[in-house]
Amino acid sequence: MATKIRLARGGSKKRPYYRIVIADIRSPRDGRFIEKVGSYNPMLPKDSEERVQLNVERIQYWLGTGAKPTDRVARFLDAAGLLKREPRNNPKKAQLGQKAQERLDAKKQAEEDAAAAAAEAAAAPAAEEAPAEEAAAE
């Protein structure tokens, strides 16, 4: 039987509370499970001791039998030192979408055009003043 170490949601609306359970991969999220091995209360502050509670011995047993933790549970186990979790790398996450990139390019082009127009406007009066001063000097 393929098993997972995952979260089962409890608590009321907008007040989540999770049990960390061992469950068959085919059973529903909040449905039947084999064993409860911990709890997670996201409503508590991050530095609180009661935020994540784990039964270390039972988790080690289930990991030894081949149970696969979900990503969130793997984070908890990594923080507890039970499992080494590879950091995820998604370099495309920080990139802008196509439309946003087009808007950014258009904005940069408009700024460059405005800067060029301002430079031309500053150069034009200086060129007009120079012949006037030469004529006045003669």
Backbone as CSV, one residue per row, in Angstrom:
resi,resn,N_x,N_y,N_z,CA_x,CA_y,CA_z,C_x,C_y,C_z
1,MET,0.844,-1.172,0.000,0.000,0.000,0.000,0.895,1.243,0.000
2,ALA,0.648,2.171,-0.923,1.405,3.420,-1.002,0.839,4.405,0.015
3,THR,1.716,4.949,0.839,1.271,5.867,1.892,1.939,7.221,1.739
4,LYS,1.254,8.221,2.270,1.757,9.587,2.289,1.663,10.130,3.700
5,ILE,2.599,11.015,4.007,2.514,11.802,5.240,1.992,13.152,4.791
6,ARG,0.770,13.491,5.214,0.157,14.713,4.716,-0.679,15.396,5.776
7,LEU,-1.222,16.555,5.418,-2.044,17.330,6.329,-3.517,17.010,6.105
8,ALA,-4.271,16.892,7.189,-5.727,16.744,7.132,-6.313,17.962,7.842
9,ARG,-7.136,18.725,7.127,-7.627,19.985,7.676,-8.760,19.766,8.658
10,GLY,-8.710,20.541,9.706,-9.763,20.569,10.701,-10.018,22.020,11.067
11,GLY,-10.706,22.259,12.159,-10.970,23.629,12.571,-12.195,24.181,11.863
12,SER,-12.533,25.392,12.218,-13.718,26.014,11.643,-13.334,26.928,10.485
13,LYS,-14.322,27.565,9.932,-14.097,28.450,8.798,-13.153,29.587,9.189
14,LYS,-12.131,29.803,8.380,-11.113,30.839,8.580,-10.293,30.646,9.849
15,ARG,-10.374,29.486,10.479,-9.566,29.159,11.665,-8.996,27.761,11.466
16,PRO,-8.036,27.598,10.548,-7.568,26.253,10.221,-6.757,25.607,11.325
17,TYR,-6.826,24.306,11.360,-6.018,23.473,12.240,-5.779,22.181,11.481
18,TYR,-4.536,21.740,11.430,-4.207,20.568,10.633,-3.646,19.453,11.500
19,ARG,-4.021,18.224,11.168,-3.382,17.045,11.755,-2.400,16.515,10.725
20,ILE,-1.237,16.115,11.158,-0.279,15.465,10.274,-0.548,13.981,10.398
21,VAL,-0.951,13.366,9.272,-1.418,11.981,9.309,-0.680,11.135,8.281
22,ILE,-0.704,9.834,8.536,-0.257,8.838,7.566,-1.522,8.316,6.900
23,ALA,-1.587,8.422,5.573,-2.807,8.008,4.876,-2.459,7.300,3.586
24,ASP,-3.363,6.436,3.164,-3.264,5.815,1.842,-3.425,6.931,0.808
25,ILE,-2.662,6.858,-0.268,-2.703,7.940,-1.255,-4.067,8.068,-1.921
26,ARG,-4.881,7.014,-1.899,-6.187,7.044,-2.536,-7.277,7.624,-1.637
27,SER,-7.031,7.770,-0.348,-8.064,8.283,0.549,-8.148,9.807,0.444
28,PRO,-9.332,10.376,0.711,-9.490,11.826,0.588,-8.704,12.591,1.650
29,ARG,-8.506,13.886,1.404,-7.679,14.727,2.269,-8.108,14.664,3.735
30,ASP,-9.385,14.854,3.979,-9.879,14.872,5.361,-10.526,13.547,5.739
31,GLY,-10.339,12.532,4.928,-11.013,11.262,5.158,-10.191,10.297,5.998
32,ARG,-10.303,9.032,5.664,-9.696,7.964,6.442,-8.174,8.070,6.434
33,PHE,-7.577,7.835,7.580,-6.122,7.815,7.682,-5.701,6.654,8.559
34,ILE,-4.426,6.315,8.497,-3.903,5.167,9.236,-3.518,5.565,10.650
35,GLU,-2.782,6.684,10.763,-2.279,7.087,12.082,-2.037,8.585,12.105
36,LYS,-2.299,9.205,13.249,-1.996,10.616,13.448,-0.596,10.709,14.054
37,VAL,0.281,11.504,13.411,1.664,11.590,13.892,2.071,13.001,14.280
38,GLY,1.140,13.948,14.246,1.483,15.299,14.660,0.350,16.259,14.382
39,SER,0.634,17.548,14.619,-0.362,18.581,14.361,0.345,19.863,13.950
40,TYR,-0.423,20.724,13.276,0.077,22.016,12.800,-1.018,23.042,12.989
41,ASN,-0.712,24.107,13.725,-1.678,25.169,13.978,-1.124,26.468,13.394
42,PRO,-1.532,26.846,12.175,-0.984,28.044,11.546,-1.437,29.347,12.188
43,MET,-2.377,29.286,13.107,-2.856,30.500,13.772,-1.891,30.975,14.854
44,LEU,-0.998,30.117,15.284,-0.020,30.497,16.308,1.160,31.220,15.665
45,PRO,1.903,32.044,16.430,3.073,32.724,15.857,4.143,31.724,15.421
46,LYS,4.959,32.137,14.451,5.938,31.221,13.871,6.981,30.740,14.861
47,ASP,7.253,31.511,15.889,8.279,31.097,16.860,7.695,30.278,18.014
48,SER,6.412,29.974,17.966,5.763,29.214,19.033,6.138,27.736,18.957
49,GLU,6.338,27.115,20.100,6.673,25.691,20.166,5.485,24.811,19.781
50,GLU,4.263,25.279,20.047,3.073,24.470,19.783,2.591,24.583,18.339
51,ARG,3.228,25.392,17.510,2.785,25.562,16.123,2.863,24.237,15.352
52,VAL,3.995,23.547,15.443,4.170,22.251,14.793,4.596,21.248,15.847
53,GLN,3.820,20.192,16.001,4.166,19.127,16.936,4.271,17.827,16.151
54,LEU,5.381,17.108,16.360,5.636,15.884,15.617,5.944,14.725,16.557
55,ASN,5.455,13.543,16.215,5.831,12.315,16.908,6.996,11.722,16.108
56,VAL,8.216,12.091,16.510,9.419,11.806,15.739,9.622,10.309,15.507
57,GLU,9.432,9.499,16.523,9.675,8.058,16.382,8.763,7.429,15.340
58,ARG,7.483,7.782,15.372,6.536,7.202,14.414,6.792,7.720,12.994
59,ILE,7.187,8.978,12.868,7.488,9.519,11.540,8.708,8.819,10.958
60,GLN,9.730,8.583,11.779,10.905,7.862,11.289,10.522,6.443,10.853
61,TYR,9.641,5.796,11.608,9.185,4.460,11.243,8.504,4.490,9.874
62,TRP,7.576,5.428,9.678,6.828,5.483,8.430,7.716,5.892,7.257
63,LEU,8.675,6.763,7.496,9.626,7.097,6.432,10.440,5.870,6.048
64,GLY,10.769,5.049,7.041,11.497,3.816,6.777,10.699,2.804,5.982
65,THR,9.372,2.844,6.118,8.538,1.906,5.361,8.193,2.432,3.976
66,GLY,8.633,3.651,3.646,8.436,4.174,2.296,7.368,5.232,2.159
67,ALA,6.874,5.780,3.250,5.868,6.838,3.147,6.521,8.109,2.607
68,LYS,5.851,8.763,1.664,6.362,9.980,1.045,5.653,11.190,1.648
69,PRO,6.398,12.165,2.169,5.753,13.371,2.701,5.371,14.332,1.575
70,THR,4.301,15.079,1.801,3.952,16.145,0.874,4.949,17.277,1.050
71,ASP,4.893,18.280,0.190,5.878,19.364,0.236,5.828,20.119,1.557
72,ARG,4.640,20.438,2.034,4.509,21.202,3.280,5.007,20.382,4.466
73,VAL,4.662,19.121,4.505,5.131,18.262,5.599,6.641,18.077,5.500
74,ALA,7.181,17.999,4.285,8.633,17.884,4.117,9.334,19.107,4.687
75,ARG,8.720,20.274,4.582,9.295,21.485,5.189,9.363,21.340,6.710
76,PHE,8.295,20.825,7.307,8.286,20.628,8.757,9.359,19.623,9.169
77,LEU,9.465,18.527,8.417,10.440,17.491,8.751,11.864,18.006,8.560
78,ASP,12.081,18.838,7.567,13.400,19.427,7.350,13.760,20.355,8.507
79,ALA,12.803,21.128,8.978,13.047,22.030,10.110,13.343,21.239,11.384
80,ALA,12.730,20.049,11.506,12.965,19.213,12.682,14.231,18.366,12.537
81,GLY,14.830,18.353,11.361,16.052,17.589,11.138,15.821,16.123,10.813
82,LEU,14.605,15.751,10.427,14.297,14.354,10.114,14.520,14.011,8.645
83,LEU,14.499,15.000,7.786,14.538,14.755,6.356,15.268,15.913,5.690
84,LYS,16.043,15.639,4.673,16.716,16.685,3.922,15.860,17.026,2.717
85,ARG,15.382,18.242,2.661,14.524,18.690,1.570,15.336,19.557,0.630
86,GLU,15.287,19.225,-0.645,16.002,20.019,-1.638,15.254,21.331,-1.850
87,PRO,15.973,22.455,-1.903,15.266,23.722,-2.148,14.710,23.749,-3.561
88,ARG,13.554,24.341,-3.694,12.920,24.423,-5.000,13.509,25.608,-5.757
89,ASN,13.586,25.474,-7.068,14.148,26.523,-7.889,13.231,26.752,-9.083
90,ASN,12.627,27.909,-9.118,11.762,28.277,-10.229,12.186,29.653,-10.724
91,PRO,13.187,29.710,-11.625,13.681,31.014,-12.059,12.668,31.815,-12.850
92,LYS,11.660,31.169,-13.436,10.668,31.893,-14.222,9.617,32.570,-13.352
93,LYS,9.574,32.228,-12.061,8.550,32.786,-11.179,8.674,34.301,-11.071
94,ALA,9.889,34.815,-11.049,10.102,36.243,-10.867,9.984,37.026,-12.169
95,GLN,9.916,36.359,-13.298,9.827,37.062,-14.570,8.410,37.571,-14.804
96,LEU,8.331,38.702,-15.497,7.041,39.283,-15.810,6.370,38.520,-16.943
97,GLY,5.062,38.627,-17.006,4.321,38.036,-18.103,4.512,38.844,-19.379
98,GLN,3.992,38.353,-20.490,4.211,38.989,-21.781,3.606,40.398,-21.825
99,LYS,2.375,40.553,-21.376,1.715,41.865,-21.419,2.404,42.862,-20.492
100,ALA,2.770,42.411,-19.293,3.449,43.299,-18.353,4.813,43.714,-18.903
101,GLN,5.510,42.796,-19.569,6.806,43.126,-20.169,6.623,44.145,-21.292
102,GLU,5.564,44.006,-22.088,5.279,44.972,-23.157,4.985,46.352,-22.581
103,ARG,4.208,46.411,-21.499,3.912,47.700,-20.862,5.178,48.346,-20.325
104,LEU,6.049,47.534,-19.716,7.305,48.051,-19.177,8.199,48.588,-20.295
105,ASP,8.273,47.869,-21.413,9.070,48.320,-22.555,8.524,49.627,-23.123
106,ALA,7.187,49.723,-23.221,6.566,50.942,-23.732,6.843,52.122,-22.801
107,LYS,6.811,51.879,-21.497,7.081,52.945,-20.527,8.533,53.413,-20.623
108,LYS,9.467,52.466,-20.772,10.877,52.835,-20.924,11.097,53.622,-22.206
109,GLN,10.437,53.207,-23.291,10.574,53.899,-24.567,10.040,55.326,-24.447
110,ALA,8.910,55.504,-23.759,8.337,56.835,-23.567,9.275,57.714,-22.749
111,GLU,9.900,57.156,-21.720,10.849,57.926,-20.908,12.071,58.328,-21.733
112,GLU,12.569,57.413,-22.566,13.721,57.739,-23.424,13.357,58.828,-24.423
113,ASP,12.157,58.746,-25.004,11.712,59.773,-25.953,11.586,61.127,-25.262
114,ALA,11.050,61.133,-24.042,10.909,62.382,-23.299,12.278,62.965,-22.947
115,ALA,13.224,62.110,-22.590,14.571,62.590,-22.269,15.249,63.145,-23.514
116,ALA,15.061,62.483,-24.651,15.656,62.970,-25.901,15.033,64.297,-26.304
117,ALA,13.712,64.439,-26.146,13.040,65.696,-26.489,13.509,66.820,-25.571
118,ALA,13.714,66.506,-24.300,14.195,67.523,-23.363,15.621,67.948,-23.712
119,ALA,16.450,67.015,-24.136,17.819,67.347,-24.525,17.829,68.204,-25.780
120,GLU,16.950,67.911,-26.742,16.861,68.724,-27.952,16.348,70.119,-27.628
121,ALA,15.363,70.196,-26.718,14.813,71.495,-26.334,15.864,72.331,-25.616
122,ALA,16.720,71.696,-24.834,17.770,72.433,-24.128,18.859,72.876,-25.103
123,ALA,19.127,72.097,-26.145,20.168,72.432,-27.119,19.688,73.502,-28.094
124,ALA,18.416,73.525,-28.432,17.873,74.475,-29.404,17.970,75.921,-28.918
125,PRO,17.572,76.268,-27.694,17.696,77.666,-27.255,19.160,78.106,-27.168
126,ALA,20.050,77.223,-26.803,21.462,77.582,-26.722,21.995,77.908,-28.107
127,ALA,21.561,77.188,-29.139,22.005,77.441,-30.512,21.422,78.758,-31.018
128,GLU,20.202,79.097,-30.629,19.589,80.350,-31.068,20.235,81.548,-30.386
129,GLU,20.644,81.415,-29.147,21.239,82.525,-28.404,22.622,82.869,-28.914
130,ALA,23.372,81.902,-29.355,24.749,82.139,-29.789,24.802,83.086,-30.986
131,PRO,24.017,82.952,-32.060,24.088,83.919,-33.172,23.597,85.295,-32.738
132,ALA,22.642,85.358,-31.849,22.144,86.654,-31.397,23.225,87.416,-30.656
133,GLU,23.999,86.705,-29.858,25.088,87.354,-29.114,26.173,87.804,-30.053
134,GLU,26.486,87.058,-31.112,27.498,87.438,-32.087,27.068,88.673,-32.849
135,ALA,25.787,88.728,-33.197,25.269,89.903,-33.924,25.317,91.133,-33.051
136,ALA,25.030,91.003,-31.780,25.045,92.129,-30.866,26.477,92.604,-30.638
137,ALA,27.431,91.707,-30.681,28.824,92.057,-30.454,29.376,92.838,-31.645
138,GLU,28.869,92.638,-32.835,29.369,93.338,-34.024,28.813,94.707,-34.017
